[in-house]
Amino acid sequence: MRGVNGDAAAWAVYAAGDFGASGTKSFVIDHPFDPANKYLMHYCSEGPEPKNIYEGTVITDASGWATVVLPDYFVEINKDPRVQLTVIDSSEDFVMVKRVGEFSGNTFRIRTSKGNVKVDWEVKATRNDAWVRKHGAPVEVDKDPAERGKYQHPELYGQAKEMGVDFDPRAEAVRARPDTRQKRGASNPTAKTSQMTSLRKSALATKR
């Protein structure tokens, strides 16, 4: 079933606060090699800390030095930056690269063992903007009292659907009524073959 649609100039989904998902988070686009018949899916990376990533390329000077300048807001929204450097060189020389010293505000310096060398750089830093400083980024959290003893997806743990946090016995009873099933089938005869259902089945089959 399709979700909320937006255009390129507006948010289709916006969360004014934290956002969570029990499944994977991905982009889904028409496949560039077969846009009429296939989707292409790429997934978000996960970790116990919220991260910001910056990357680029720099060329050292004749003496092997270069300064990398990050956005001017870098210090205001990040902490604990880590740098990864990769030399790009086709000569027979074994060229080394290192970061020289610590960050100075939104800049850091690198040095290569010979001059005029291209270097790819990547900075990963822990998000530290005003929201995170105030609310934190908890990793292990106790469930609310009403949710304890229940599961987001009970079937994954061999539990009955009644053990789900969202299980509603009244709604289940309505869905189980024969007249309700008939109405649902009449109003949506292609529900089981919807576009996104097919997509999910294809993705699951690919994972297997």
N, C-alpha and C positions, 0 to 999 in steps of 0.2 A: 504494500500500500504506500502510496506517495505521501511525503511529509509536507511541510510548509515550504512554499516556493517564494523566492525573492529575486529581484533583479540585481544587476551588477552594481547598482548605485546604493543598495540598501542591504541591511542584514536580513537573512532569512530566519536566523536564530541568534538571539543575543541574551546572555545571562548577566544580570547585574549582581554579580557575586560569584561564588564558586559553582563549578559545573562538574557533574560526574556522570559516569556511564559504567554499567556492569559488564558491558561487552567491549569490543574494540572500537576505536575511533578512527575514522578513515575519510579520505576523499573518494568520491565515486564519479568518474567522468566517462564520457563516450570514449571507447578505445580508439587511439589515433590510427591504428591499422585496420580497424573494422568498426567504425563508429555507428553503423546502422544495426549491428547485431551483437556487439559485445560491450561490456563495461570494463574499465581499468580501475583497480582499487589499490591505494597505498595507505599505509597505516601509521598512526602517530607512535612515536617512541614514548616509553613510560619510565619512570624512575621515582625514587622516594623523595626527591626534591624538585621543585619547579625550576627549570633551567631556561636561560636565554642563550642563544647561539649567534655568534658573529663570525664571518669568514671573509677572506679576501686574498689578494696576491700582492707582493711587494718585491722590488728589485733592490738589492743592496748596492751601495756606491762602490767606487773603485777600491776603497779600503775594506769593504765587506760589512759596512754598517747600514742599518735602516731603522726608521722609526715608524711604527704602526699607530695610526690615530683612529680611535673608535669614536662613535657619536658623542656629542658633548654631554648628553644626559646619562652616559654609561654609569658613572659613579652613583647617580641618584637612584638607580633601579637595580643595581647588581652588587654582589659581594663574592669574595673567594673565587676570582677568575683563574682559570687554568688555560694554558696555551699549548697547542700542538702545532709543530712546524714540519714542513716537508720541502726538501730541496728539489728543484726541477733543473736538471743539468744533464746534457748529453755528452759531455767531455769524458775523457778517461780518468779524470781526477776524482778522488774520493772527497767530496765536499761535505763538510760538517756545518751544522747550524745550531745556535743556541739562543735562548733568551738571556739578555744581559740585565741582571738586577730585577727589581720588583716593578710593578706598575707605578707610573707617575700620573695620577689622575686618570685620564682616559687614554693614556699612551703607554706603550712599552717599546723597548729597543731590542733588536736582534743583531746577531753578527754571524757571518759566514766565514769559512776558512779561506775563501778567495773572493775577490771582488766581482761585482756585476753579475750576481746570481739571483735568479728568480726563486722566490720562496712562497709556497702556499701556507697560510696561517688560519687557524681556527681557535676561537676563544669560546669556552663554555663557562658561564657564570651562574651562580645561584640567584634567582630572582629575589630582589630585596626592595621592592617599591613600597609605597605607603600602605597599600592593602595588605601585603604579606607581613610587613612589620607589625601591623595592628592585629591581624587575625591569625598569623602563622600559616603553616602548611603541614598539618598533622598527618601522620602516616598510619598509625594504628589507633583506632577509635572504637570505644565501646558503643554498642547499639543502644538506641533509646529503649526504655523499659518496655514499651508496647511492641518492639520488634525483637526482643530477646527470645531465644528459643525458636526463632523462625528464620527462614532463608529467603534470599532474593530469588534464587532458582533452585527450589527443593529437589527437582529431578536430577540435578547434578550430584547430589549427595545421597541418592537413593531414597529420598523422602517423598511422601505423598504431596499432591498439590495443595492440600489443605494446610500444609506447613509453610506456605509462602507468605511473605509479609504483606502482599497485596491481595491475598485471597479474600474474596467477598462471598460468603455463602448465599446471600440473597441474590446477587447478580448471577451466581452459578446456577441457582434454582430457576431463574428466569431463562437463562440460556438453554437449560435442559428441557424446557417445555416444548412439546412437538410443534405447537402453533408458532412459537418463536423461531424455531429452526426453519420452518417453512417460509416465514416472512423474510428471514435473513437470506435464504437461498433465492427467493423471488426478487428481492431488491438488489442483490449482488451476485449474479450467477457465475461470475468469473473471479470471485474472491480468491479461490485457491490457486489461480493461475495469474495472479497479478504480477506486474512487472518487477516490483521489488522482492516479492516472494521468490520468483524465479532467480533473481540475482543472488539472494541468500543461499538458495539451494546449490547454485553453481559454485559459490564461494566455499561452501562446506565440502562439496565434492572435490574441489581442488585441494583443500587442506588434507583430505584423506589420501 
